[in-house]
Amino acid sequence: MRVAVLFSGGKDSSLCIWRLKSMGHEVACLVSAIPRRDDSYMFHIPNVSLTRVQAGCMCIPWEGIPVSGEKEVEVSELAAAIPALQAQHGFDAMAAGAIASRYQRERIEALCASSGLRAVFPMWQEDEESLLREICALGFEVYFTSVAAEGLGPEWLGRRLDLRAVRDLLRLRERFRINVSGEGGEYETFVSDMPLFQRRINVTTAEFSWVRSSGTMRITGFALEEKRPSSLSSGARESSGGDDKEIPF
C-alpha cells in the first residue's frame, strides 16, 4: 500500500510514519496543512513550517498545503488539494496519527472518501500511556513546543518527552484529568530525531511566549547534524528517563 501521511512534525504523526514503514507500507509523501491563523481547530501550528526539514531528514517527499485555519473550511481546503497530490505521488491511502479524537478521524475519513482513498489510523484507540512509552523506547527525540492545560506551566516548553515526563503527565492526569497524549489540545510537540532520520535537527535558538495559561516555543534556528551509522539502525534505543532534558541553548 502506498500511503500519504498527514504530517504535523509532532510525535503522533511521526510514530504513524514509523508504524507504517514497520508494517511494510510505502510512504509516498508527507502532507502538511499550513494554517494562516494561530487558532486552527484541526491542525498543528507551532513550527509546522519545519515539517519540510523533518521530511528531508527522512528522505520522504513533502507537500505543504496552505489553509485558512478556519474551522471546517480548512478541512475543505485540504481536501481540494488532495486529488492533485494523489495524481503526482500515486498513493491509494491516507494515514494520520489520531488516537482518540473522533473529530479528527471523521473529517479525515470524509476527506479520503471524497478522493477515493483508504483512511488509515495505525494508533487508533491504543492506550495513550503505552504509546508515549513506545516513543521513548524507540529513541524519538521529542520536545514540548506548546502547552495549554492546567498543570502544564512555562517549564514544560522546551522540555524533552522522556519517561520522567511521561510519569509527570500521568500525575497531572490524575489531578486535572488531562489527556496524556495531548489530543485535547493540552500540548503539542516537535520531533528533532527518530530512527528514520538520516540527520538530527539540533535546535539552536527559539522564542518563547506565554499568555495567561498557555505558551508556545517557536524554533528560530537549527542545524542539521549527521548521524553516526550505528544510530541509523531501525532498532530501538532505550530511554532511561533519568534526568529531565531540555533543548540546550
N, C-alpha and C positions, 0 to 999 in steps of 0.2 A: 504494500500500500504506500502510495506517495502522499505525504501529508504536508499541509501548510500549518504552521503553528502561530496562533495569536500570541505575540511576544511582548511583554512589558518590560523585560530586563530584571524582574524580580524573581524570588525564589521559586514560586509555584510554576510559572511558565518555563523556567529553566529546568526544573525537575521533570516537567512534562516532556521536554525535548529528550532528556536523558532516558526516560521511561520508553519513549517511542523507539529510539535508536537501540536500546537494550532488547526490545522485542523484535528487532529486525526490520522495522519500517524505515523507509527513506524519507528524510525531512527535506522536502523540495525547496522550501523557503520559510523565512520568518516574516510575519506581517505585524507591524506595529502601528496602532492608531495614535496619531499625534494631535491631541486636543488643543484648540486655540484658547480655551478657558482653563482656569485653575481649579474649577469646581465640577469637572466631569463626573457624572454619576456612574459611568460604566467603566472608564478606562483609567489606567495608572498614569500619574502625572510626573512626580519627581524624577528627573534625569532620564525621561523617556527618549530624549534626543541622543543618548549614548547607546541606545539599542543597536544602532548601526555598527558601533565599535565592538559591542559584545558579539554580534553576529559574525563580524570579521574574525574575531578570536576563535570562533568555532568553524570558520570556513564554510558558512552557510549563507546563501543569497538572502538579502534583506530588502523589504519593501516598506516604506513609510507612507501611511495614508493620512493626510490632514483631515481632521474632523472638527466640527464646530464646538463640541463639548456640551451641547445642549441635550438634555435628557430625551431619549428616544430618537431624536433627529440624528445624533451622532452614530447610532447603530445603522440607520438607513443609509447614511453617507458611506460607512464602511462597506455595507452590503453592495452598494452601487459600484464599488471599485473591485469587487471580487472576481467577476467574470473575466476582466482583462488580465488579472493576475493568474487566474486559472489557465487561460489560454497561453500565457507566457511561460509558466512553470510546470504545467501539466500535472497538477495534483488532483486527486479524487476524494480527498477528505480534508477536514479542517479540525485541528485539535486546540484545546485550551486547558489551562491548569485549574479550572474551577473545582472546588472541593465540596462546598455545601450551598453556594449561592444559587438558588433557583432563578433569581432574576437574570444572572449571567447566563446560566445554562439555557433557559428558554429563549433568550434573544439570539444566542449563538446557534441554537437548533433552527430557529426561523431563518436566520441568515443562510445557513447551509442548505436548508430546504429550497430556498428561492434560487439557489445556484446548482442544485442537483448534487450537492456534496454530502458525504457522510460526516456526521458530527462525532468527535471522539473526545472523551474526558477520562484520561488514564488514572486520575486520582479521585474520581467522584465518590463521595461519601466514605472515604477512608478515614481512619482515626487520625485526628489532626496532630496529636502528640507524637504518634508513630512517624508521621511524615516529617515533622521537624527533626526527630532523631535520625531519620534516614538521611536528610540533607546534611546533618553534621557528620554522620558516619562516612558519607561519600566524599567528604572533604570540600564541600562547597564553601567558598569564602563569601559570606553574605553580611551586609551591613544595613542597619535600620536608617532609612532616609526620610521617613515621615511618621509621626505619631499623633494620634488624635483620640485618646481614650483615658479615662480616669486611671491613675496609677502609672501611666507612661509619661514621664517628665522629660525635660531637656537632656538629661543624662543618657537617654536612650538613643539620641541622634548620633550617628557615627559608631554606635556600639555594634560589635560583631554578634551574629546569631550563632552561639555555641551552646554547649549543654548547660552551662550555668544560666545563660539567658533563657533557655527553654524552661528550666526549673523556676526562674523568676516569673515567666509568663504563666505557668501553671498556678503559682501562688496568687497572681493577680486575677486569674480566672475564678479562683475560689472566693476571692474577696469582692471583685467587681463584676463578675460574670462576663468577662470579655471573651471574644473569640480568639483562641490562642494562635490560629493561623492568620489572623488579620483580615479575614474575608468580610468582616463587618465594618471595614474602614479604620480599624484600630491602628494599623501601621502599614507601611509599605517598605520595600527593601530593594537593594541593588546588589547584583551578583558580580563580584570582581574576579572570581576564579571558580572553576569547576573542572571535573575530569575531561570534559570535551574541549576546553580552551587550549589552544596551541600557545597562546600568550596570556599572561596575567595582566589585569588592569590595576596599576598601582596609583591610587588616588593621592594627589599631592596637595591640592587646595580645595576648599569648599566654603560656601557661605551658609550660615545658619540663621534661621528666623524663627521667632516664637511669638504667637499672638493668642492671648487668653489661655486656652488649654490645649493648643496644638502647635506643632512646629515641623519644619522641613529642613533638610540638608541638601543644598544644590551643589553638585560637583562642578567645580570651575576649572580644575586642572588635573591631568593624569598623565602617566607614562606607561607605555606597554613594555612589559618585562618578559624576555624569553624564558621559557621553562626548560629545566633540565630533562633529558629523555626519560629518566625514571619517574618524573612527575606527570608524564603524559599518558601513562598506562590507564586502562579502563578500570582498574581495581580501586577499591575504596581506601581512603585514608581515614584513620581513626582520629576523631576529635575529642581530646580529653576533657575540654571544658573547664580546665583548672582555673586559670586567671582570666578575668574579663579582658577582651581585646577590643581596641578601638582603632579607627583609622589614624595612622601615625603622622600627624602634621601639626 
